[in-house]
Amino acid sequence: ASRVADYKPAMLDELMAAGELLWSGAGSLPGNDGWISLHVADSAELTLNPAPDFEPVDAQQRLLDHFSAGGGYFFR
């Protein structure tokens, strides 16, 4: 807010909704809080940490296979 004249929180919401900004988790804080980092979408590959290698265990692979068809799943 101190760097943008006439800043309103809705401005950040608009940038996020338009896909201009991305966010990623950047560490935890005590309690249920955490750090986030914001990235300009056009250059996010330069500032995002690379994803770690992921080898799913059997249950995770079954879920990935199930969800790969797409669609919506609703749990009540």
N, CA, C, O and CB atoms as a CASP TS submission, in Angstrom:
PFRMAT TS
TARGET T0000
AUTHOR 0000-0000-0000
METHOD Language model
MODEL 1
PARENT N/A
ATOM      1  N   ALA     1       0.822  -1.198   0.000  1.00  0.00           N
ATOM      2  CA  ALA     1       0.000   0.000   0.000  1.00  0.00           C
ATOM      3  C   ALA     1       0.864   1.259   0.000  1.00  0.00           C
ATOM      4  O   ALA     1       0.453   2.280  -0.552  1.00  0.00           O
ATOM      5  CB  ALA     1      -0.934   0.000   1.207  1.00  0.00           C
ATOM      6  N   SER     2       2.050   1.212   0.605  1.00  0.00           N
ATOM      7  CA  SER     2       2.888   2.404   0.669  1.00  0.00           C
ATOM      8  C   SER     2       3.556   2.696  -0.673  1.00  0.00           C
ATOM      9  O   SER     2       4.087   3.791  -0.860  1.00  0.00           O
ATOM     10  CB  SER     2       3.946   2.243   1.753  1.00  0.00           C
ATOM     11  N   ARG     3       3.546   1.762  -1.600  1.00  0.00           N
ATOM     12  CA  ARG     3       4.238   1.966  -2.887  1.00  0.00           C
ATOM     13  C   ARG     3       3.289   2.258  -4.041  1.00  0.00           C
ATOM     14  O   ARG     3       3.738   2.623  -5.128  1.00  0.00           O
ATOM     15  CB  ARG     3       5.063   0.748  -3.224  1.00  0.00           C
ATOM     16  N   VAL     4       1.981   2.102  -3.824  1.00  0.00           N
ATOM     17  CA  VAL     4       1.008   2.302  -4.895  1.00  0.00           C
ATOM     18  C   VAL     4       0.039   3.390  -4.467  1.00  0.00           C
ATOM     19  O   VAL     4      -0.639   3.274  -3.447  1.00  0.00           O
ATOM     20  CB  VAL     4       0.249   0.980  -5.231  1.00  0.00           C
ATOM     21  N   ALA     5      -0.012   4.444  -5.260  1.00  0.00           N
ATOM     22  CA  ALA     5      -0.924   5.541  -4.939  1.00  0.00           C
ATOM     23  C   ALA     5      -2.368   5.053  -5.001  1.00  0.00           C
ATOM     24  O   ALA     5      -2.732   4.289  -5.896  1.00  0.00           O
ATOM     25  CB  ALA     5      -0.713   6.731  -5.905  1.00  0.00           C
ATOM     26  N   ASP     6      -3.174   5.488  -4.065  1.00  0.00           N
ATOM     27  CA  ASP     6      -4.601   5.141  -4.009  1.00  0.00           C
ATOM     28  C   ASP     6      -4.834   3.631  -3.970  1.00  0.00           C
ATOM     29  O   ASP     6      -5.806   3.143  -4.548  1.00  0.00           O
ATOM     30  CB  ASP     6      -5.327   5.737  -5.207  1.00  0.00           C
ATOM     31  N   TYR     7      -3.957   2.887  -3.298  1.00  0.00           N
ATOM     32  CA  TYR     7      -4.080   1.429  -3.227  1.00  0.00           C
ATOM     33  C   TYR     7      -5.363   1.006  -2.532  1.00  0.00           C
ATOM     34  O   TYR     7      -5.756   1.575  -1.515  1.00  0.00           O
ATOM     35  CB  TYR     7      -2.883   0.834  -2.503  1.00  0.00           C
ATOM     36  N   LYS     8      -6.003   0.000  -3.099  1.00  0.00           N
ATOM     37  CA  LYS     8      -7.170  -0.634  -2.497  1.00  0.00           C
ATOM     38  C   LYS     8      -6.940  -2.139  -2.580  1.00  0.00           C
ATOM     39  O   LYS     8      -6.438  -2.612  -3.599  1.00  0.00           O
ATOM     40  CB  LYS     8      -8.516  -0.206  -3.217  1.00  0.00           C
ATOM     41  N   PRO     9      -7.286  -2.911  -1.549  1.00  0.00           N
ATOM     42  CA  PRO     9      -7.084  -4.357  -1.586  1.00  0.00           C
ATOM     43  C   PRO     9      -7.710  -5.029  -2.803  1.00  0.00           C
ATOM     44  O   PRO     9      -7.219  -6.065  -3.251  1.00  0.00           O
ATOM     45  CB  PRO     9      -7.641  -4.973  -0.342  1.00  0.00           C
ATOM     46  N   ALA    10      -8.769  -4.468  -3.339  1.00  0.00           N
ATOM     47  CA  ALA    10      -9.415  -5.048  -4.519  1.00  0.00           C
ATOM     48  C   ALA    10      -8.470  -5.070  -5.722  1.00  0.00           C
ATOM     49  O   ALA    10      -8.641  -5.887  -6.627  1.00  0.00           O
ATOM     50  CB  ALA    10     -10.684  -4.263  -4.866  1.00  0.00           C
ATOM     51  N   MET    11      -7.485  -4.186  -5.738  1.00  0.00           N
ATOM     52  CA  MET    11      -6.526  -4.164  -6.860  1.00  0.00           C
ATOM     53  C   MET    11      -5.741  -5.476  -6.913  1.00  0.00           C
ATOM     54  O   MET    11      -5.540  -6.040  -7.988  1.00  0.00           O
ATOM     55  CB  MET    11      -5.548  -2.959  -6.725  1.00  0.00           C
ATOM     56  N   LEU    12      -5.305  -5.953  -5.765  1.00  0.00           N
ATOM     57  CA  LEU    12      -4.581  -7.209  -5.703  1.00  0.00           C
ATOM     58  C   LEU    12      -5.495  -8.360  -6.110  1.00  0.00           C
ATOM     59  O   LEU    12      -5.076  -9.260  -6.838  1.00  0.00           O
ATOM     60  CB  LEU    12      -4.015  -7.439  -4.294  1.00  0.00           C
ATOM     61  N   ASP    13      -6.728  -8.335  -5.647  1.00  0.00           N
ATOM     62  CA  ASP    13      -7.702  -9.356  -6.029  1.00  0.00           C
ATOM     63  C   ASP    13      -7.885  -9.402  -7.548  1.00  0.00           C
ATOM     64  O   ASP    13      -7.959 -10.482  -8.134  1.00  0.00           O
ATOM     65  CB  ASP    13      -9.050  -9.090  -5.341  1.00  0.00           C
ATOM     66  N   GLU    14      -7.958  -8.238  -8.178  1.00  0.00           N
ATOM     67  CA  GLU    14      -8.131  -8.174  -9.629  1.00  0.00           C
ATOM     68  C   GLU    14      -6.945  -8.779 -10.361  1.00  0.00           C
ATOM     69  O   GLU    14      -7.123  -9.519 -11.329  1.00  0.00           O
ATOM     70  CB  GLU    14      -8.332  -6.733 -10.076  1.00  0.00           C
ATOM     71  N   LEU    15      -5.731  -8.469  -9.906  1.00  0.00           N
ATOM     72  CA  LEU    15      -4.535  -9.027 -10.537  1.00  0.00           C
ATOM     73  C   LEU    15      -4.478 -10.539 -10.387  1.00  0.00           C
ATOM     74  O   LEU    15      -4.100 -11.242 -11.324  1.00  0.00           O
ATOM     75  CB  LEU    15      -3.280  -8.402  -9.941  1.00  0.00           C
ATOM     76  N   MET    16      -4.849 -11.043  -9.219  1.00  0.00           N
ATOM     77  CA  MET    16      -4.854 -12.485  -8.997  1.00  0.00           C
ATOM     78  C   MET    16      -5.922 -13.159  -9.860  1.00  0.00           C
ATOM     79  O   MET    16      -5.652 -14.182 -10.488  1.00  0.00           O
ATOM     80  CB  MET    16      -5.093 -12.800  -7.508  1.00  0.00           C
ATOM     81  N   ALA    17      -7.126 -12.596  -9.897  1.00  0.00           N
ATOM     82  CA  ALA    17      -8.221 -13.186 -10.668  1.00  0.00           C
ATOM     83  C   ALA    17      -7.927 -13.176 -12.165  1.00  0.00           C
ATOM     84  O   ALA    17      -8.362 -14.073 -12.888  1.00  0.00           O
ATOM     85  CB  ALA    17      -9.521 -12.440 -10.390  1.00  0.00           C
ATOM     86  N   ALA    18      -7.201 -12.180 -12.631  1.00  0.00           N
ATOM     87  CA  ALA    18      -6.863 -12.074 -14.050  1.00  0.00           C
ATOM     88  C   ALA    18      -5.673 -12.958 -14.423  1.00  0.00           C
ATOM     89  O   ALA    18      -5.340 -13.083 -15.602  1.00  0.00           O
ATOM     90  CB  ALA    18      -6.560 -10.626 -14.407  1.00  0.00           C
ATOM     91  N   GLY    19      -5.037 -13.566 -13.435  1.00  0.00           N
ATOM     92  CA  GLY    19      -3.894 -14.421 -13.718  1.00  0.00           C
ATOM     93  C   GLY    19      -2.599 -13.666 -13.916  1.00  0.00           C
ATOM     94  O   GLY    19      -1.615 -14.235 -14.389  1.00  0.00           O
ATOM     95  N   GLU    20      -2.583 -12.401 -13.564  1.00  0.00           N
ATOM     96  CA  GLU    20      -1.372 -11.596 -13.714  1.00  0.00           C
ATOM     97  C   GLU    20      -0.353 -11.888 -12.615  1.00  0.00           C
ATOM     98  O   GLU    20       0.853 -11.766 -12.828  1.00  0.00           O
ATOM     99  CB  GLU    20      -1.724 -10.115 -13.710  1.00  0.00           C
ATOM    100  N   LEU    21      -0.847 -12.276 -11.436  1.00  0.00           N
ATOM    101  CA  LEU    21       0.015 -12.619 -10.308  1.00  0.00           C
ATOM    102  C   LEU    21      -0.284 -14.034  -9.860  1.00  0.00           C
ATOM    103  O   LEU    21      -1.425 -14.491  -9.926  1.00  0.00           O
ATOM    104  CB  LEU    21      -0.176 -11.627  -9.139  1.00  0.00           C
ATOM    105  N   LEU    22       0.746 -14.724  -9.405  1.00  0.00           N
ATOM    106  CA  LEU    22       0.610 -16.054  -8.828  1.00  0.00           C
ATOM    107  C   LEU    22       1.153 -15.999  -7.410  1.00  0.00           C
ATOM    108  O   LEU    22       1.967 -15.134  -7.088  1.00  0.00           O
ATOM    109  CB  LEU    22       1.357 -17.134  -9.683  1.00  0.00           C
ATOM    110  N   TRP    23       0.715 -16.902  -6.574  1.00  0.00           N
ATOM    111  CA  TRP    23       1.278 -16.980  -5.242  1.00  0.00           C
ATOM    112  C   TRP    23       1.732 -18.407  -4.983  1.00  0.00           C
ATOM    113  O   TRP    23       1.222 -19.356  -5.579  1.00  0.00           O
ATOM    114  CB  TRP    23       0.255 -16.522  -4.178  1.00  0.00           C
ATOM    115  N   SER    24       2.691 -18.542  -4.092  1.00  0.00           N
ATOM    116  CA  SER    24       3.149 -19.868  -3.669  1.00  0.00           C
ATOM    117  C   SER    24       3.481 -19.817  -2.194  1.00  0.00           C
ATOM    118  O   SER    24       3.825 -18.764  -1.658  1.00  0.00           O
ATOM    119  CB  SER    24       4.384 -20.337  -4.497  1.00  0.00           C
ATOM    120  N   GLY    25       3.376 -20.954  -1.549  1.00  0.00           N
ATOM    121  CA  GLY    25       3.754 -21.054  -0.152  1.00  0.00           C
ATOM    122  C   GLY    25       5.256 -20.869  -0.025  1.00  0.00           C
ATOM    123  O   GLY    25       6.016 -21.356  -0.862  1.00  0.00           O
ATOM    124  N   ALA    26       5.689 -20.166   1.020  1.00  0.00           N
ATOM    125  CA  ALA    26       7.118 -19.865   1.163  1.00  0.00           C
ATOM    126  C   ALA    26       7.620 -20.155   2.565  1.00  0.00           C
ATOM    127  O   ALA    26       8.614 -19.574   2.999  1.00  0.00           O
ATOM    128  CB  ALA    26       7.389 -18.411   0.815  1.00  0.00           C
ATOM    129  N   GLY    27       6.949 -21.042   3.276  1.00  0.00           N
ATOM    130  CA  GLY    27       7.409 -21.389   4.611  1.00  0.00           C
ATOM    131  C   GLY    27       6.312 -21.235   5.644  1.00  0.00           C
ATOM    132  O   GLY    27       5.297 -20.579   5.411  1.00  0.00           O
ATOM    133  N   SER    28       6.537 -21.848   6.777  1.00  0.00           N
ATOM    134  CA  SER    28       5.521 -21.814   7.826  1.00  0.00           C
ATOM    135  C   SER    28       5.926 -20.874   8.953  1.00  0.00           C
ATOM    136  O   SER    28       7.099 -20.553   9.138  1.00  0.00           O
ATOM    137  CB  SER    28       5.277 -23.216   8.377  1.00  0.00           C
ATOM    138  N   LEU    29       4.936 -20.456   9.681  1.00  0.00           N
ATOM    139  CA  LEU    29       5.100 -19.642  10.873  1.00  0.00           C
ATOM    140  C   LEU    29       4.451 -20.398  12.021  1.00  0.00           C
ATOM    141  O   LEU    29       3.674 -21.320  11.773  1.00  0.00           O
ATOM    142  CB  LEU    29       4.474 -18.209  10.694  1.00  0.00           C
ATOM    143  N   PRO    30       4.737 -20.046  13.252  1.00  0.00           N
ATOM    144  CA  PRO    30       4.091 -20.719  14.372  1.00  0.00           C
ATOM    145  C   PRO    30       2.567 -20.614  14.275  1.00  0.00           C
ATOM    146  O   PRO    30       2.034 -19.599  13.828  1.00  0.00           O
ATOM    147  CB  PRO    30       4.579 -20.127  15.698  1.00  0.00           C
ATOM    148  N   GLY    31       1.889 -21.649  14.690  1.00  0.00           N
ATOM    149  CA  GLY    31       0.432 -21.660  14.631  1.00  0.00           C
ATOM    150  C   GLY    31      -0.034 -22.135  13.271  1.00  0.00           C
ATOM    151  O   GLY    31       0.564 -23.029  12.672  1.00  0.00           O
ATOM    152  N   ASN    32      -1.087 -21.540  12.797  1.00  0.00           N
ATOM    153  CA  ASN    32      -1.676 -21.929  11.510  1.00  0.00           C
ATOM    154  C   ASN    32      -1.400 -20.913  10.424  1.00  0.00           C
ATOM    155  O   ASN    32      -2.210 -20.753   9.511  1.00  0.00           O
ATOM    156  CB  ASN    32      -3.168 -22.120  11.653  1.00  0.00           C
ATOM    157  N   ASP    33      -0.284 -20.228  10.501  1.00  0.00           N
ATOM    158  CA  ASP    33       0.004 -19.160   9.567  1.00  0.00           C
ATOM    159  C   ASP    33       1.212 -19.531   8.717  1.00  0.00           C
ATOM    160  O   ASP    33       1.927 -20.485   9.025  1.00  0.00           O
ATOM    161  CB  ASP    33       0.247 -17.837  10.310  1.00  0.00           C
ATOM    162  N   GLY    34       1.432 -18.787   7.665  1.00  0.00           N
ATOM    163  CA  GLY    34       2.582 -19.067   6.827  1.00  0.00           C
ATOM    164  C   GLY    34       2.940 -17.892   5.949  1.00  0.00           C
ATOM    165  O   GLY    34       2.178 -16.936   5.806  1.00  0.00           O
ATOM    166  N   TRP    35       4.123 -17.987   5.362  1.00  0.00           N
ATOM    167  CA  TRP    35       4.596 -16.982   4.422  1.00  0.00           C
ATOM    168  C   TRP    35       4.106 -17.354   3.029  1.00  0.00           C
ATOM    169  O   TRP    35       3.975 -18.533   2.701  1.00  0.00           O
ATOM    170  CB  TRP    35       6.150 -16.862   4.456  1.00  0.00           C
ATOM    171  N   ILE    36       3.840 -16.351   2.222  1.00  0.00           N
ATOM    172  CA  ILE    36       3.577 -16.580   0.807  1.00  0.00           C
ATOM    173  C   ILE    36       4.500 -15.669   0.011  1.00  0.00           C
ATOM    174  O   ILE    36       5.008 -14.672   0.523  1.00  0.00           O
ATOM    175  CB  ILE    36       2.072 -16.321   0.450  1.00  0.00           C
ATOM    176  N   SER    37       4.705 -16.028  -1.243  1.00  0.00           N
ATOM    177  CA  SER    37       5.448 -15.141  -2.136  1.00  0.00           C
ATOM    178  C   SER    37       4.592 -14.898  -3.366  1.00  0.00           C
ATOM    179  O   SER    37       3.880 -15.792  -3.824  1.00  0.00           O
ATOM    180  CB  SER    37       6.842 -15.745  -2.526  1.00  0.00           C
ATOM    181  N   LEU    38       4.663 -13.700  -3.892  1.00  0.00           N
ATOM    182  CA  LEU    38       3.921 -13.323  -5.092  1.00  0.00           C
ATOM    183  C   LEU    38       4.869 -13.319  -6.279  1.00  0.00           C
ATOM    184  O   LEU    38       6.033 -12.939  -6.158  1.00  0.00           O
ATOM    185  CB  LEU    38       3.244 -11.935  -4.923  1.00  0.00           C
ATOM    186  N   HIS    39       4.356 -13.747  -7.430  1.00  0.00           N
ATOM    187  CA  HIS    39       5.174 -13.842  -8.639  1.00  0.00           C
ATOM    188  C   HIS    39       4.404 -13.258  -9.814  1.00  0.00           C
ATOM    189  O   HIS    39       3.220 -13.547  -9.986  1.00  0.00           O
ATOM    190  CB  HIS    39       5.577 -15.313  -8.926  1.00  0.00           C
ATOM    191  N   VAL    40       5.058 -12.450 -10.613  1.00  0.00           N
ATOM    192  CA  VAL    40       4.454 -11.945 -11.848  1.00  0.00           C
ATOM    193  C   VAL    40       4.344 -13.134 -12.796  1.00  0.00           C
ATOM    194  O   VAL    40       5.334 -13.826 -13.031  1.00  0.00           O
ATOM    195  CB  VAL    40       5.304 -10.761 -12.488  1.00  0.00           C
ATOM    196  N   ALA    41       3.162 -13.379 -13.341  1.00  0.00           N
ATOM    197  CA  ALA    41       2.908 -14.589 -14.119  1.00  0.00           C
ATOM    198  C   ALA    41       3.851 -14.731 -15.312  1.00  0.00           C
ATOM    199  O   ALA    41       4.296 -15.836 -15.620  1.00  0.00           O
ATOM    200  CB  ALA    41       1.477 -14.595 -14.603  1.00  0.00           C
ATOM    201  N   ASP    42       4.156 -13.631 -15.978  1.00  0.00           N
ATOM    202  CA  ASP    42       4.996 -13.703 -17.183  1.00  0.00           C
ATOM    203  C   ASP    42       6.412 -14.180 -16.899  1.00  0.00           C
ATOM    204  O   ASP    42       7.072 -14.708 -17.794  1.00  0.00           O
ATOM    205  CB  ASP    42       5.054 -12.353 -17.847  1.00  0.00           C
ATOM    206  N   SER    43       6.888 -14.005 -15.680  1.00  0.00           N
ATOM    207  CA  SER    43       8.258 -14.408 -15.357  1.00  0.00           C
ATOM    208  C   SER    43       8.310 -15.332 -14.137  1.00  0.00           C
ATOM    209  O   SER    43       9.351 -15.439 -13.489  1.00  0.00           O
ATOM    210  CB  SER    43       9.119 -13.173 -15.108  1.00  0.00           C
ATOM    211  N   ALA    44       7.207 -15.993 -13.824  1.00  0.00           N
ATOM    212  CA  ALA    44       7.144 -16.833 -12.625  1.00  0.00           C
ATOM    213  C   ALA    44       8.161 -17.962 -12.658  1.00  0.00           C
ATOM    214  O   ALA    44       8.660 -18.363 -11.606  1.00  0.00           O
ATOM    215  CB  ALA    44       5.753 -17.408 -12.465  1.00  0.00           C
ATOM    216  N   GLU    45       8.481 -18.485 -13.831  1.00  0.00           N
ATOM    217  CA  GLU    45       9.454 -19.583 -13.898  1.00  0.00           C
ATOM    218  C   GLU    45      10.837 -19.152 -13.416  1.00  0.00           C
ATOM    219  O   GLU    45      11.668 -19.991 -13.069  1.00  0.00           O
ATOM    220  CB  GLU    45       9.550 -20.112 -15.327  1.00  0.00           C
ATOM    221  N   LEU    46      11.079 -17.856 -13.395  1.00  0.00           N
ATOM    222  CA  LEU    46      12.367 -17.349 -12.919  1.00  0.00           C
ATOM    223  C   LEU    46      12.416 -17.197 -11.402  1.00  0.00           C
ATOM    224  O   LEU    46      13.496 -17.209 -10.812  1.00  0.00           O
ATOM    225  CB  LEU    46      12.666 -16.018 -13.568  1.00  0.00           C
ATOM    226  N   THR    47      11.250 -17.054 -10.766  1.00  0.00           N
ATOM    227  CA  THR    47      11.231 -16.770  -9.338  1.00  0.00           C
ATOM    228  C   THR    47      10.627 -17.875  -8.485  1.00  0.00           C
ATOM    229  O   THR    47      10.857 -17.911  -7.276  1.00  0.00           O
ATOM    230  CB  THR    47      10.486 -15.519  -9.100  1.00  0.00           C
ATOM    231  N   LEU    48       9.864 -18.773  -9.084  1.00  0.00           N
ATOM    232  CA  LEU    48       9.295 -19.886  -8.327  1.00  0.00           C
ATOM    233  C   LEU    48      10.362 -20.934  -8.052  1.00  0.00           C
ATOM    234  O   LEU    48      11.226 -21.185  -8.892  1.00  0.00           O
ATOM    235  CB  LEU    48       8.111 -20.513  -9.085  1.00  0.00           C
ATOM    236  N   ASN    49      10.300 -21.546  -6.875  1.00  0.00           N
ATOM    237  CA  ASN    49      11.188 -22.665  -6.594  1.00  0.00           C
ATOM    238  C   ASN    49      10.762 -23.851  -7.451  1.00  0.00           C
ATOM    239  O   ASN    49       9.567 -24.081  -7.638  1.00  0.00           O
ATOM    240  CB  ASN    49      11.169 -23.033  -5.080  1.00  0.00           C
ATOM    241  N   PRO    50      11.718 -24.601  -7.970  1.00  0.00           N
ATOM    242  CA  PRO    50      11.325 -25.764  -8.779  1.00  0.00           C
ATOM    243  C   PRO    50      10.587 -26.788  -7.926  1.00  0.00           C
ATOM    244  O   PRO    50      10.876 -26.956  -6.741  1.00  0.00           O
ATOM    245  CB  PRO    50      12.562 -26.414  -9.433  1.00  0.00           C
ATOM    246  N   ALA    51       9.639 -27.462  -8.544  1.00  0.00           N
ATOM    247  CA  ALA    51       8.874 -28.488  -7.827  1.00  0.00           C
ATOM    248  C   ALA    51       9.778 -29.667  -7.506  1.00  0.00           C
ATOM    249  O   ALA    51      10.595 -30.071  -8.334  1.00  0.00           O
ATOM    250  CB  ALA    51       7.649 -28.953  -8.658  1.00  0.00           C
ATOM    251  N   PRO    52       9.637 -30.214  -6.321  1.00  0.00           N
ATOM    252  CA  PRO    52      10.449 -31.388  -5.995  1.00  0.00           C
ATOM    253  C   PRO    52       9.976 -32.601  -6.796  1.00  0.00           C
ATOM    254  O   PRO    52       8.823 -32.651  -7.223  1.00  0.00           O
ATOM    255  CB  PRO    52      10.386 -31.689  -4.479  1.00  0.00           C
ATOM    256  N   ASP    53      10.846 -33.557  -6.997  1.00  0.00           N
ATOM    257  CA  ASP    53      10.452 -34.797  -7.661  1.00  0.00           C
ATOM    258  C   ASP    53       9.362 -35.459  -6.824  1.00  0.00           C
ATOM    259  O   ASP    53       9.426 -35.471  -5.595  1.00  0.00           O
ATOM    260  CB  ASP    53      11.678 -35.757  -7.855  1.00  0.00           C
ATOM    261  N   PHE    54       8.373 -36.004  -7.502  1.00  0.00           N
ATOM    262  CA  PHE    54       7.232 -36.594  -6.816  1.00  0.00           C
ATOM    263  C   PHE    54       7.025 -38.009  -7.309  1.00  0.00           C
ATOM    264  O   PHE    54       6.762 -38.230  -8.491  1.00  0.00           O
ATOM    265  CB  PHE    54       5.962 -35.753  -7.030  1.00  0.00           C
ATOM    266  N   GLU    55       7.140 -38.952  -6.419  1.00  0.00           N
ATOM    267  CA  GLU    55       6.844 -40.348  -6.701  1.00  0.00           C
ATOM    268  C   GLU    55       5.659 -40.749  -5.836  1.00  0.00           C
ATOM    269  O   GLU    55       5.823 -40.996  -4.641  1.00  0.00           O
ATOM    270  CB  GLU    55       8.086 -41.269  -6.433  1.00  0.00           C
ATOM    271  N   PRO    56       4.456 -40.817  -6.427  1.00  0.00           N
ATOM    272  CA  PRO    56       3.276 -41.119  -5.610  1.00  0.00           C
ATOM    273  C   PRO    56       3.296 -42.552  -5.089  1.00  0.00           C
ATOM    274  O   PRO    56       3.727 -43.473  -5.783  1.00  0.00           O
ATOM    275  CB  PRO    56       2.003 -40.882  -6.416  1.00  0.00           C
ATOM    276  N   VAL    57       2.826 -42.722  -3.868  1.00  0.00           N
ATOM    277  CA  VAL    57       2.618 -44.054  -3.340  1.00  0.00           C
ATOM    278  C   VAL    57       1.339 -44.610  -3.960  1.00  0.00           C
ATOM    279  O   VAL    57       0.623 -43.876  -4.642  1.00  0.00           O
ATOM    280  CB  VAL    57       2.539 -44.042  -1.779  1.00  0.00           C
ATOM    281  N   ASP    58       1.039 -45.874  -3.740  1.00  0.00           N
ATOM    282  CA  ASP    58      -0.066 -46.541  -4.422  1.00  0.00           C
ATOM    283  C   ASP    58      -1.394 -45.796  -4.279  1.00  0.00           C
ATOM    284  O   ASP    58      -2.083 -45.581  -5.276  1.00  0.00           O
ATOM    285  CB  ASP    58      -0.216 -47.943  -3.890  1.00  0.00           C
ATOM    286  N   ALA    59      -1.764 -45.402  -3.065  1.00  0.00           N
ATOM    287  CA  ALA    59      -3.044 -44.707  -2.855  1.00  0.00           C
ATOM    288  C   ALA    59      -3.073 -43.372  -3.596  1.00  0.00           C
ATOM    289  O   ALA    59      -4.102 -43.003  -4.162  1.00  0.00           O
ATOM    290  CB  ALA    59      -3.292 -44.478  -1.351  1.00  0.00           C
ATOM    291  N   GLN    60      -1.960 -42.648  -3.600  1.00  0.00           N
ATOM    292  CA  GLN    60      -1.898 -41.367  -4.317  1.00  0.00           C
ATOM    293  C   GLN    60      -2.041 -41.593  -5.822  1.00  0.00           C
ATOM    294  O   GLN    60      -2.720 -40.821  -6.499  1.00  0.00           O
ATOM    295  CB  GLN    60      -0.569 -40.632  -4.010  1.00  0.00           C
ATOM    296  N   GLN    61      -1.414 -42.632  -6.344  1.00  0.00           N
ATOM    297  CA  GLN    61      -1.495 -42.911  -7.774  1.00  0.00           C
ATOM    298  C   GLN    61      -2.911 -43.276  -8.182  1.00  0.00           C
ATOM    299  O   GLN    61      -3.371 -42.877  -9.252  1.00  0.00           O
ATOM    300  CB  GLN    61      -0.538 -44.034  -8.152  1.00  0.00           C
ATOM    301  N   ARG    62      -3.610 -44.031  -7.339  1.00  0.00           N
ATOM    302  CA  ARG    62      -5.005 -44.376  -7.644  1.00  0.00           C
ATOM    303  C   ARG    62      -5.865 -43.118  -7.697  1.00  0.00           C
ATOM    304  O   ARG    62      -6.727 -42.998  -8.567  1.00  0.00           O
ATOM    305  CB  ARG    62      -5.566 -45.362  -6.593  1.00  0.00           C
ATOM    306  N   LEU    63      -5.642 -42.174  -6.773  1.00  0.00           N
ATOM    307  CA  LEU    63      -6.391 -40.912  -6.814  1.00  0.00           C
ATOM    308  C   LEU    63      -6.066 -40.113  -8.070  1.00  0.00           C
ATOM    309  O   LEU    63      -6.969 -39.587  -8.721  1.00  0.00           O
ATOM    310  CB  LEU    63      -6.088 -40.071  -5.569  1.00  0.00           C
ATOM    311  N   LEU    64      -4.793 -40.018  -8.414  1.00  0.00           N
ATOM    312  CA  LEU    64      -4.396 -39.299  -9.622  1.00  0.00           C
ATOM    313  C   LEU    64      -5.034 -39.919 -10.855  1.00  0.00           C
ATOM    314  O   LEU    64      -5.507 -39.201 -11.736  1.00  0.00           O
ATOM    315  CB  LEU    64      -2.871 -39.290  -9.766  1.00  0.00           C
ATOM    316  N   ASP    65      -5.052 -41.241 -10.924  1.00  0.00           N
ATOM    317  CA  ASP    65      -5.675 -41.923 -12.061  1.00  0.00           C
ATOM    318  C   ASP    65      -7.164 -41.624 -12.124  1.00  0.00           C
ATOM    319  O   ASP    65      -7.710 -41.379 -13.199  1.00  0.00           O
ATOM    320  CB  ASP    65      -5.447 -43.436 -11.972  1.00  0.00           C
ATOM    321  N   HIS    66      -7.823 -41.645 -10.960  1.00  0.00           N
ATOM    322  CA  HIS    66      -9.264 -41.385 -10.907  1.00  0.00           C
ATOM    323  C   HIS    66      -9.592 -39.961 -11.350  1.00  0.00           C
ATOM    324  O   HIS    66     -10.540 -39.747 -12.106  1.00  0.00           O
ATOM    325  CB  HIS    66      -9.793 -41.625  -9.491  1.00  0.00           C
ATOM    326  N   PHE    67      -8.811 -38.990 -10.881  1.00  0.00           N
ATOM    327  CA  PHE    67      -9.087 -37.584 -11.182  1.00  0.00           C
ATOM    328  C   PHE    67      -8.605 -37.170 -12.566  1.00  0.00           C
ATOM    329  O   PHE    67      -8.972 -36.092 -13.034  1.00  0.00           O
ATOM    330  CB  PHE    67      -8.445 -36.703 -10.143  1.00  0.00           C
ATOM    331  N   SER    68      -7.814 -37.966 -13.222  1.00  0.00           N
ATOM    332  CA  SER    68      -7.251 -37.569 -14.517  1.00  0.00           C
ATOM    333  C   SER    68      -8.317 -37.413 -15.596  1.00  0.00           C
ATOM    334  O   SER    68      -8.082 -36.742 -16.601  1.00  0.00           O
ATOM    335  CB  SER    68      -6.224 -38.586 -14.967  1.00  0.00           C
ATOM    336  N   ALA    69      -9.478 -38.018 -15.403  1.00  0.00           N
ATOM    337  CA  ALA    69     -10.558 -37.894 -16.390  1.00  0.00           C
ATOM    338  C   ALA    69     -11.207 -36.515 -16.332  1.00  0.00           C
ATOM    339  O   ALA    69     -11.952 -36.153 -17.243  1.00  0.00           O
ATOM    340  CB  ALA    69     -11.617 -38.978 -16.161  1.00  0.00           C
ATOM    341  N   GLY    70     -10.941 -35.738 -15.283  1.00  0.00           N
ATOM    342  CA  GLY    70     -11.512 -34.400 -15.166  1.00  0.00           C
ATOM    343  C   GLY    70     -12.912 -34.467 -14.559  1.00  0.00           C
ATOM    344  O   GLY    70     -13.348 -35.509 -14.070  1.00  0.00           O
ATOM    345  N   GLY    71     -13.586 -33.353 -14.603  1.00  0.00           N
ATOM    346  CA  GLY    71     -14.926 -33.276 -14.049  1.00  0.00           C
ATOM    347  C   GLY    71     -14.914 -32.741 -12.632  1.00  0.00           C
ATOM    348  O   GLY    71     -13.860 -32.497 -12.045  1.00  0.00           O
ATOM    349  N   GLY    72     -16.095 -32.568 -12.106  1.00  0.00           N
ATOM    350  CA  GLY    72     -16.226 -32.052 -10.739  1.00  0.00           C
ATOM    351  C   GLY    72     -16.593 -33.160  -9.782  1.00  0.00           C
ATOM    352  O   GLY    72     -17.363 -34.058 -10.122  1.00  0.00           O
ATOM    353  N   TYR    73     -16.048 -33.098  -8.600  1.00  0.00           N
ATOM    354  CA  TYR    73     -16.349 -34.071  -7.556  1.00  0.00           C
ATOM    355  C   TYR    73     -16.791 -33.295  -6.331  1.00  0.00           C
ATOM    356  O   TYR    73     -16.088 -32.397  -5.868  1.00  0.00           O
ATOM    357  CB  TYR    73     -15.115 -34.990  -7.240  1.00  0.00           C
ATOM    358  N   PHE    74     -17.943 -33.638  -5.814  1.00  0.00           N
ATOM    359  CA  PHE    74     -18.506 -32.905  -4.694  1.00  0.00           C
ATOM    360  C   PHE    74     -18.691 -33.852  -3.526  1.00  0.00           C
ATOM    361  O   PHE    74     -19.247 -34.938  -3.688  1.00  0.00           O
ATOM    362  CB  PHE    74     -19.843 -32.238  -5.079  1.00  0.00           C
ATOM    363  N   PHE    75     -18.238 -33.457  -2.366  1.00  0.00           N
ATOM    364  CA  PHE    75     -18.362 -34.260  -1.159  1.00  0.00           C
ATOM    365  C   PHE    75     -19.248 -33.511  -0.184  1.00  0.00           C
ATOM    366  O   PHE    75     -19.035 -32.329   0.084  1.00  0.00           O
ATOM    367  CB  PHE    75     -16.970 -34.569  -0.532  1.00  0.00           C
ATOM    368  N   ARG    76     -20.223 -34.193   0.333  1.00  0.00           N
ATOM    369  CA  ARG    76     -21.142 -33.558   1.284  1.00  0.00           C
ATOM    370  C   ARG    76     -20.847 -34.027   2.675  1.00  0.00           C
ATOM    371  O   ARG    76     -21.513 -33.608   3.621  1.00  0.00           O
ATOM    372  CB  ARG    76     -22.596 -33.852   0.931  1.00  0.00           C
TER
END
